[in-house]
Amino acid sequence: MSVTLRVILIISSFIAFYLCITKIKKSQLKIENSVTWMLGCIILILMSIFPNVVVWISEKLGFVAPVNFIFLVMIAFLLMQIFIDNIHITSLNEKIKDLDHYIALKEKEEKYSNK
């Protein structure tokens, strides 16, 4: 793994980690939602600090270059994050549907009580 790639990974990981911390402090991001981002940052930092492990794993898995393994890890991480976000979206959609039904029933009750 080239030194340039290692430096880029470390810098971008620290920036992402810093952004997560500042968003949590400003109450713009919940801790439970930022755990996966922080975990991803830590994994990238570890992969940058210990490139021999990345090279060894990529060779064992049959990757042509270690950078391809890093891309796979990043893609897997993003897919995991998308899956978690979809779970949250589905939950929120159900809550919106329930709230919509509740409002419709209240409006119907109010309409009949005013007659």
OpenMM code with the backbone's topology and positions (N, CA, C; nanometers):
from openmm import Vec3, app, unit

residues = "MET SER VAL THR LEU ARG VAL ILE LEU ILE ILE SER SER PHE ILE ALA PHE TYR LEU CYS ILE THR LYS ILE LYS LYS SER GLN LEU LYS ILE GLU ASN SER VAL THR TRP MET LEU GLY CYS ILE ILE LEU ILE LEU MET SER ILE PHE PRO ASN VAL VAL VAL TRP ILE SER GLU LYS LEU GLY PHE VAL ALA PRO VAL ASN PHE ILE PHE LEU VAL MET ILE ALA PHE LEU LEU MET GLN ILE PHE ILE ASP ASN ILE HIS ILE THR SER LEU ASN GLU LYS ILE LYS ASP LEU ASP HIS TYR ILE ALA LEU LYS GLU LYS GLU GLU LYS TYR SER ASN LYS".split()
positions = [
    Vec3(0.0853, -0.1167, 0.0000),
    Vec3(0.0000, 0.0000, 0.0000),
    Vec3(0.0899, 0.1230, 0.0000),
    Vec3(0.0601, 0.2157, -0.0880),
    Vec3(0.1461, 0.3332, -0.1006),
    Vec3(0.1298, 0.4266, 0.0189),
    Vec3(0.2324, 0.5043, 0.0406),
    Vec3(0.2310, 0.6000, 0.1514),
    Vec3(0.1235, 0.7054, 0.1276),
    Vec3(0.1058, 0.7450, 0.0028),
    Vec3(0.0047, 0.8456, -0.0298),
    Vec3(-0.1348, 0.7970, 0.0092),
    Vec3(-0.1664, 0.6735, -0.0250),
    Vec3(-0.2965, 0.6177, 0.0106),
    Vec3(-0.3128, 0.6101, 0.1614),
    Vec3(-0.2077, 0.5701, 0.2303),
    Vec3(-0.2149, 0.5617, 0.3764),
    Vec3(-0.2410, 0.6983, 0.4381),
    Vec3(-0.1726, 0.8000, 0.3883),
    Vec3(-0.1911, 0.9359, 0.4411),
    Vec3(-0.3329, 0.9850, 0.4125),
    Vec3(-0.3812, 0.9604, 0.2919),
    Vec3(-0.5173, 1.0026, 0.2561),
    Vec3(-0.6201, 0.9330, 0.3453),
    Vec3(-0.6024, 0.8040, 0.3684),
    Vec3(-0.6956, 0.7303, 0.4542),
    Vec3(-0.6940, 0.7831, 0.5973),
    Vec3(-0.5761, 0.8086, 0.6487),
    Vec3(-0.5661, 0.8584, 0.7862),
    Vec3(-0.6296, 0.9964, 0.7983),
    Vec3(-0.5978, 1.0853, 0.7065),
    Vec3(-0.6520, 1.2216, 0.7130),
    Vec3(-0.8038, 1.2208, 0.6971),
    Vec3(-0.8534, 1.1475, 0.5990),
    Vec3(-0.9986, 1.1448, 0.5784),
    Vec3(-1.0705, 1.0783, 0.6956),
    Vec3(-1.0093, 0.9785, 0.7554),
    Vec3(-1.0704, 0.9133, 0.8712),
    Vec3(-1.0772, 1.0073, 0.9906),
    Vec3(-0.9701, 1.0805, 1.0139),
    Vec3(-0.9713, 1.1754, 1.1250),
    Vec3(-1.0711, 1.2885, 1.1005),
    Vec3(-1.0825, 1.3335, 0.9774),
    Vec3(-1.1805, 1.4382, 0.9458),
    Vec3(-1.3224, 1.3865, 0.9697),
    Vec3(-1.3510, 1.2662, 0.9233),
    Vec3(-1.4842, 1.2086, 0.9436),
    Vec3(-1.5125, 1.1879, 1.0924),
    Vec3(-1.4134, 1.1412, 1.1654),
    Vec3(-1.4294, 1.1204, 1.3096),
    Vec3(-1.4560, 1.2539, 1.3792),
    Vec3(-1.3808, 1.3566, 1.3415),
    Vec3(-1.3993, 1.4898, 1.3991),
    Vec3(-1.5391, 1.5441, 1.3680),
    Vec3(-1.5845, 1.5254, 1.2441),
    Vec3(-1.7181, 1.5726, 1.2072),
    Vec3(-1.8265, 1.5019, 1.2887),
    Vec3(-1.8098, 1.3725, 1.3107),
    Vec3(-1.9068, 1.2993, 1.3937),
    Vec3(-1.9112, 1.3561, 1.5348),
    Vec3(-1.7961, 1.3793, 1.5922),
    Vec3(-1.7901, 1.4320, 1.7293),
    Vec3(-1.8537, 1.5706, 1.7368),
    Vec3(-1.8229, 1.6575, 1.6410),
    Vec3(-1.8802, 1.7925, 1.6460),
    Vec3(-2.0312, 1.7901, 1.6238),
    Vec3(-2.0794, 1.7030, 1.5371),
    Vec3(-2.2243, 1.6928, 1.5154),
    Vec3(-2.2947, 1.6384, 1.6395),
    Vec3(-2.2299, 1.5483, 1.7107),
    Vec3(-2.2880, 1.4968, 1.8350),
    Vec3(-2.2937, 1.6079, 1.9394),
    Vec3(-2.1872, 1.6854, 1.9501),
    Vec3(-2.1842, 1.7951, 2.0475),
    Vec3(-2.2910, 1.8995, 2.0186),
    Vec3(-2.3199, 1.9226, 1.8909),
    Vec3(-2.4215, 2.0207, 1.8523),
    Vec3(-2.5617, 1.9600, 1.8502),
    Vec3(-2.5735, 1.8357, 1.8913),
    Vec3(-2.7008, 1.7624, 1.8925),
    Vec3(-2.7628, 1.7514, 1.7535),
    Vec3(-2.6802, 1.7447, 1.6526),
    Vec3(-2.7286, 1.7254, 1.5165),
    Vec3(-2.7180, 1.5794, 1.4735),
    Vec3(-2.6558, 1.4981, 1.5566),
    Vec3(-2.6381, 1.3568, 1.5262),
    Vec3(-2.6452, 1.2788, 1.6568),
    Vec3(-2.7251, 1.1737, 1.6562),
    Vec3(-2.7357, 1.0902, 1.7752),
    Vec3(-2.6156, 0.9963, 1.7824),
    Vec3(-2.5801, 0.9620, 1.9023),
    Vec3(-2.4660, 0.8727, 1.9230),
    Vec3(-2.4912, 0.7379, 1.8575),
    Vec3(-2.6132, 0.6883, 1.8689),
    Vec3(-2.6440, 0.5569, 1.8114),
    Vec3(-2.6299, 0.5558, 1.6592),
    Vec3(-2.6513, 0.6700, 1.5952),
    Vec3(-2.6362, 0.6775, 1.4498),
    Vec3(-2.4913, 0.6985, 1.4078),
    Vec3(-2.4098, 0.7484, 1.4972),
    Vec3(-2.2716, 0.7774, 1.4616),
    Vec3(-2.1761, 0.6626, 1.4930),
    Vec3(-2.2241, 0.5620, 1.5617),
    Vec3(-2.1362, 0.4513, 1.6011),
    Vec3(-2.0766, 0.3825, 1.4788),
    Vec3(-2.1576, 0.3580, 1.3776),
    Vec3(-2.1051, 0.2895, 1.2596),
    Vec3(-2.0034, 0.3760, 1.1857),
    Vec3(-2.0267, 0.5074, 1.1833),
    Vec3(-1.9297, 0.5953, 1.1174),
    Vec3(-1.7980, 0.5968, 1.1934),
    Vec3(-1.8054, 0.6041, 1.3246),
    Vec3(-1.6827, 0.6042, 1.4042),
    Vec3(-1.6098, 0.4707, 1.3928),
    Vec3(-1.6854, 0.3635, 1.3911),
    Vec3(-1.6248, 0.2315, 1.3738),
    Vec3(-1.5549, 0.2221, 1.2382),
    Vec3(-1.6187, 0.2735, 1.1351),
    Vec3(-1.5564, 0.2743, 1.0027),
    Vec3(-1.4284, 0.3565, 0.9998),
    Vec3(-1.4303, 0.4703, 1.0680),
    Vec3(-1.3099, 0.5538, 1.0750),
    Vec3(-1.1966, 0.4806, 1.1459),
    Vec3(-1.2297, 0.4154, 1.2545),
    Vec3(-1.1276, 0.3422, 1.3299),
    Vec3(-1.0702, 0.2280, 1.2461),
    Vec3(-1.1560, 0.1582, 1.1732),
    Vec3(-1.1084, 0.0488, 1.0877),
    Vec3(-1.0146, 0.1019, 0.9797),
    Vec3(-1.0508, 0.2142, 0.9179),
    Vec3(-0.9636, 0.2712, 0.8150),
    Vec3(-0.8308, 0.3187, 0.8732),
    Vec3(-0.8346, 0.3748, 0.9920),
    Vec3(-0.7098, 0.4178, 1.0562),
    Vec3(-0.6216, 0.2966, 1.0849),
    Vec3(-0.6823, 0.1901, 1.1374),
    Vec3(-0.6041, 0.0688, 1.1649),
    Vec3(-0.5479, 0.0085, 1.0363),
    Vec3(-0.6269, 0.0119, 0.9298),
    Vec3(-0.5780, -0.0405, 0.8022),
    Vec3(-0.4624, 0.0443, 0.7488),
    Vec3(-0.4643, 0.1734, 0.7789),
    Vec3(-0.3566, 0.2614, 0.7343),
    Vec3(-0.2305, 0.2436, 0.8179),
    Vec3(-0.2494, 0.2221, 0.9468),
    Vec3(-0.1345, 0.2075, 1.0359),
    Vec3(-0.0660, 0.0723, 1.0166),
    Vec3(-0.1453, -0.0314, 0.9920),
    Vec3(-0.0909, -0.1660, 0.9755),
    Vec3(-0.1149, -0.2157, 0.8327),
    Vec3(-0.0417, -0.1625, 0.7359),
    Vec3(-0.0657, -0.2021, 0.5962),
    Vec3(-0.0261, -0.3468, 0.5674),
    Vec3(0.0646, -0.4012, 0.6473),
    Vec3(0.1053, -0.5404, 0.6232),
    Vec3(-0.0107, -0.6368, 0.6444),
    Vec3(-0.0965, -0.6057, 0.7394),
    Vec3(-0.2137, -0.6896, 0.7637),
    Vec3(-0.3076, -0.6830, 0.6436),
    Vec3(-0.3244, -0.5630, 0.5902),
    Vec3(-0.4110, -0.5455, 0.4727),
    Vec3(-0.3535, -0.6207, 0.3533),
    Vec3(-0.2232, -0.6120, 0.3349),
    Vec3(-0.1583, -0.6833, 0.2245),
    Vec3(-0.1754, -0.8337, 0.2421),
    Vec3(-0.1559, -0.8827, 0.3632),
    Vec3(-0.1679, -1.0260, 0.3899),
    Vec3(-0.3107, -1.0749, 0.3643),
    Vec3(-0.4095, -1.0001, 0.4154),
    Vec3(-0.5496, -1.0397, 0.3958),
    Vec3(-0.5864, -1.0344, 0.2481),
    Vec3(-0.5428, -0.9293, 0.1798),
    Vec3(-0.5769, -0.9179, 0.0375),
    Vec3(-0.5121, -1.0292, -0.0444),
    Vec3(-0.3917, -1.0696, -0.0073),
    Vec3(-0.3281, -1.1823, -0.0770),
    Vec3(-0.4021, -1.3125, -0.0497),
    Vec3(-0.4427, -1.3337, 0.0749),
    Vec3(-0.5145, -1.4568, 0.1106),
    Vec3(-0.6505, -1.4644, 0.0417),
    Vec3(-0.7143, -1.3500, 0.0227),
    Vec3(-0.8457, -1.3483, -0.0418),
    Vec3(-0.8363, -1.3402, -0.1939),
    Vec3(-0.7156, -1.3234, -0.2461),
    Vec3(-0.6956, -1.3257, -0.3901),
    Vec3(-0.7128, -1.1923, -0.4605),
    Vec3(-0.6997, -1.0833, -0.3886),
    Vec3(-0.7080, -0.9519, -0.4516),
    Vec3(-0.5780, -0.9224, -0.5249),
    Vec3(-0.5891, -0.8521, -0.6362),
    Vec3(-0.4712, -0.8174, -0.7147),
    Vec3(-0.3870, -0.7134, -0.6406),
    Vec3(-0.4557, -0.6176, -0.5784),
    Vec3(-0.3858, -0.5114, -0.5063),
    Vec3(-0.4566, -0.4866, -0.3730),
    Vec3(-0.3818, -0.4484, -0.2715),
    Vec3(-0.4435, -0.4204, -0.1412),
    Vec3(-0.5478, -0.3088, -0.1463),
    Vec3(-0.5300, -0.2150, -0.2376),
    Vec3(-0.6264, -0.1055, -0.2472),
    Vec3(-0.7646, -0.1584, -0.2860),
    Vec3(-0.7690, -0.2654, -0.3624),
    Vec3(-0.8982, -0.3256, -0.3974),
    Vec3(-0.9679, -0.3806, -0.2734),
    Vec3(-0.8908, -0.4376, -0.1830),
    Vec3(-0.9478, -0.4862, -0.0574),
    Vec3(-1.0016, -0.3702, 0.0255),
    Vec3(-0.9285, -0.2596, 0.0276),
    Vec3(-0.9743, -0.1414, 0.1015),
    Vec3(-1.1049, -0.0900, 0.0424),
    Vec3(-1.1126, -0.0873, -0.0906),
    Vec3(-1.2374, -0.0452, -0.1549),
    Vec3(-1.3518, -0.1387, -0.1188),
    Vec3(-1.3248, -0.2679, -0.1141),
    Vec3(-1.4282, -0.3643, -0.0764),
    Vec3(-1.4766, -0.3386, 0.0658),
    Vec3(-1.3846, -0.3136, 0.1562),
    Vec3(-1.4220, -0.2853, 0.2952),
    Vec3(-1.5063, -0.1583, 0.3026),
    Vec3(-1.4662, -0.0563, 0.2282),
    Vec3(-1.5419, 0.0693, 0.2292),
    Vec3(-1.6813, 0.0503, 0.1689),
    Vec3(-1.6911, -0.0242, 0.0617),
    Vec3(-1.8212, -0.0497, -0.0007),
    Vec3(-1.9099, -0.1310, 0.0936),
    Vec3(-1.8522, -0.2309, 0.1588),
    Vec3(-1.9294, -0.3114, 0.2542),
    Vec3(-1.9788, -0.2246, 0.3697),
    Vec3(-1.8937, -0.1360, 0.4167),
    Vec3(-1.9327, -0.0451, 0.5241),
    Vec3(-2.0482, 0.0442, 0.4800),
    Vec3(-2.0395, 0.0995, 0.3608),
    Vec3(-2.1462, 0.1870, 0.3113),
    Vec3(-2.2764, 0.1109, 0.2895),
    Vec3(-2.2662, -0.0119, 0.2410),
    Vec3(-2.3873, -0.0933, 0.2260),
    Vec3(-2.4518, -0.1218, 0.3616),
    Vec3(-2.3690, -0.1469, 0.4611),
    Vec3(-2.4211, -0.1693, 0.5957),
    Vec3(-2.4917, -0.0434, 0.6464),
    Vec3(-2.4327, 0.0720, 0.6206),
    Vec3(-2.4930, 0.1976, 0.6638),
    Vec3(-2.6249, 0.2228, 0.5911),
    Vec3(-2.6306, 0.1919, 0.4635),
    Vec3(-2.7548, 0.2075, 0.3877),
    Vec3(-2.8626, 0.1155, 0.4435),
    Vec3(-2.8255, -0.0063, 0.4772),
    Vec3(-2.9219, -0.1004, 0.5342),
    Vec3(-2.9773, -0.0481, 0.6667),
    Vec3(-2.8898, 0.0027, 0.7516),
    Vec3(-2.9336, 0.0580, 0.8804),
    Vec3(-3.0254, 0.1781, 0.8582),
    Vec3(-2.9892, 0.2635, 0.7632),
    Vec3(-3.0735, 0.3794, 0.7330),
    Vec3(-3.2100, 0.3366, 0.6794),
    Vec3(-3.2133, 0.2324, 0.5978),
    Vec3(-3.3411, 0.1832, 0.5463),
    Vec3(-3.4291, 0.1280, 0.6575),
    Vec3(-3.3694, 0.0664, 0.7557),
    Vec3(-3.4467, 0.0191, 0.8710),
    Vec3(-3.5104, 0.1377, 0.9431),
    Vec3(-3.4324, 0.2441, 0.9626),
    Vec3(-3.4860, 0.3641, 1.0277),
    Vec3(-3.5968, 0.4277, 0.9435),
    Vec3(-3.5766, 0.4339, 0.8139),
    Vec3(-3.6768, 0.4937, 0.7251),
    Vec3(-3.8063, 0.4141, 0.7286),
    Vec3(-3.7960, 0.2829, 0.7271),
    Vec3(-3.9156, 0.1989, 0.7332),
    Vec3(-3.9907, 0.2216, 0.8635),
    Vec3(-3.9181, 0.2298, 0.9718),
    Vec3(-3.9808, 0.2553, 1.1015),
    Vec3(-4.0509, 0.3910, 1.1025),
    Vec3(-3.9853, 0.4916, 1.0487),
    Vec3(-4.0462, 0.6248, 1.0443),
    Vec3(-4.1688, 0.6279, 0.9531),
    Vec3(-4.1639, 0.5558, 0.8424),
    Vec3(-4.2804, 0.5498, 0.7533),
    Vec3(-4.3998, 0.4861, 0.8231),
    Vec3(-4.3753, 0.3830, 0.9017),
    Vec3(-4.4843, 0.3200, 0.9772),
    Vec3(-4.5423, 0.4171, 1.0797),
    Vec3(-4.4558, 0.4916, 1.1453),
    Vec3(-4.5041, 0.5899, 1.2428),
    Vec3(-4.5854, 0.6995, 1.1746),
    Vec3(-4.5417, 0.7422, 1.0571),
    Vec3(-4.6158, 0.8446, 0.9823),
    Vec3(-4.7525, 0.7915, 0.9411),
    Vec3(-4.7563, 0.6672, 0.8968),
    Vec3(-4.8837, 0.6071, 0.8566),
    Vec3(-4.9786, 0.5987, 0.9759),
    Vec3(-4.9273, 0.5555, 1.0906),
    Vec3(-5.0106, 0.5478, 1.2105),
    Vec3(-5.0602, 0.6858, 1.2524),
    Vec3(-4.9732, 0.7845, 1.2438),
    Vec3(-5.0118, 0.9207, 1.2790),
    Vec3(-5.1168, 0.9744, 1.1823),
    Vec3(-5.1025, 0.9431, 1.0563),
    Vec3(-5.2001, 0.9854, 0.9558),
    Vec3(-5.3367, 0.9236, 0.9845),
    Vec3(-5.3382, 0.7962, 1.0202),
    Vec3(-5.4647, 0.7303, 1.0547),
    Vec3(-5.5261, 0.7932, 1.1798),
    Vec3(-5.4436, 0.8220, 1.2765),
    Vec3(-5.4918, 0.8838, 1.4004),
    Vec3(-5.5542, 1.0204, 1.3718),
    Vec3(-5.4862, 1.0998, 1.2904),
    Vec3(-5.5380, 1.2330, 1.2566),
    Vec3(-5.6695, 1.2211, 1.1801),
    Vec3(-5.6774, 1.1268, 1.0885),
    Vec3(-5.8009, 1.1080, 1.0118),
    Vec3(-5.9162, 1.0693, 1.1036),
    Vec3(-5.8899, 0.9815, 1.1990),
    Vec3(-5.9951, 0.9426, 1.2934),
    Vec3(-6.0375, 1.0602, 1.3813),
    Vec3(-5.9426, 1.1386, 1.4266),
    Vec3(-5.9754, 1.2555, 1.5092),
    Vec3(-6.0570, 1.3571, 1.4294),
    Vec3(-6.0208, 1.3783, 1.3041),
    Vec3(-6.0968, 1.4713, 1.2210),
    Vec3(-6.2380, 1.4201, 1.1971),
    Vec3(-6.2514, 1.2903, 1.1799),
    Vec3(-6.3841, 1.2319, 1.1595),
    Vec3(-6.4680, 1.2462, 1.2862),
    Vec3(-6.4076, 1.2196, 1.4020),
    Vec3(-6.4793, 1.2354, 1.5286),
    Vec3(-6.5209, 1.3805, 1.5493),
    Vec3(-6.4320, 1.4718, 1.5172),
    Vec3(-6.4617, 1.6139, 1.5340),
    Vec3(-6.5733, 1.6577, 1.4395),
    Vec3(-6.5722, 1.6043, 1.3203),
    Vec3(-6.6743, 1.6395, 1.2216),
    Vec3(-6.8120, 1.5930, 1.2681),
    Vec3(-6.8194, 1.4708, 1.3209),
    Vec3(-6.9487, 1.4183, 1.3666),
    Vec3(-6.9927, 1.4799, 1.4988),
    Vec3(-6.8997, 1.5216, 1.5808),
    Vec3(-6.9384, 1.5817, 1.7088),
    Vec3(-6.9890, 1.7247, 1.6904),
    Vec3(-6.9497, 1.7902, 1.5824),
    Vec3(-6.9949, 1.9273, 1.5556),
    Vec3(-7.1325, 1.9315, 1.4907),
    Vec3(-7.1838, 1.8211, 1.4432),
    Vec3(-7.3150, 1.8198, 1.3764),
    Vec3(-7.4275, 1.8166, 1.4728),
] * unit.nanometer
topology = app.Topology()
chain = topology.addChain("A")
for resn in residues:
    res = topology.addResidue(resn, chain)
    for name in ("N", "CA", "C"):
        topology.addAtom(name, app.Element.getBySymbol(name[0]), res)
